[in-house]
């Protein structure tokens, strides 16, 4: 689990963090918090800087969209899903990011 102050992730921000030794991209899209694999499953390029369109995080390099709920790609060239992690806000307003043990 990784904890960061919510003030460090304003609306529209993206930030690389580490959760259980894995690089993770933490996003605040219009107040909705998401944590996903930092690297695209297609070529291991960073997803940081990608846009969010219709619930998909779009890779800035090859245009593949990954569903922010399931991690599944919307088509080639990516064939594998990215990991989706749990984001919660504690009583102090800190963001807690927990690795999803059900995804490899």
Residue, then its C-alpha position, 0 to 999 in steps of 0.5 A: x500500500x502507498x499513501x500520498x496526500x490528496x493535495x498532491x494529486x489535483x484534478x487533471x493530474x497524473x503521478x507515478x508512484x510505487x505500490x509493492x515495488x510496482x510502478x503505478x500511474x495515479x490519475x485524478x480525472x475530473x475528481x475520479x481517482x484511478x491507479x493503473x499499471x505505469x507501463x503499456x502492455x504493448x511495448x512497455x512505454x509509459x502511460x503517463x501523459x495519456x488522455x482519458x476518453x470515454x472511460x479509457x486511458x489512451x496510450x500516448x505512443x500507440x493510441x491503444x485505450x485501456x478501460x479504467x475499470x477492467x484494464x482491458x485494451x480496446x484493440x490492437x496493438x495491445x493484446x493484454x490488460x493492464x493492472x487496475x489498483x484500488x484507490x481509497x481516501x482515508x479519514x485524513x484525506x490521504x489517498x491510499x493505493x493498494x495493489x490488486x491481488x486478483x490481477x497479475 
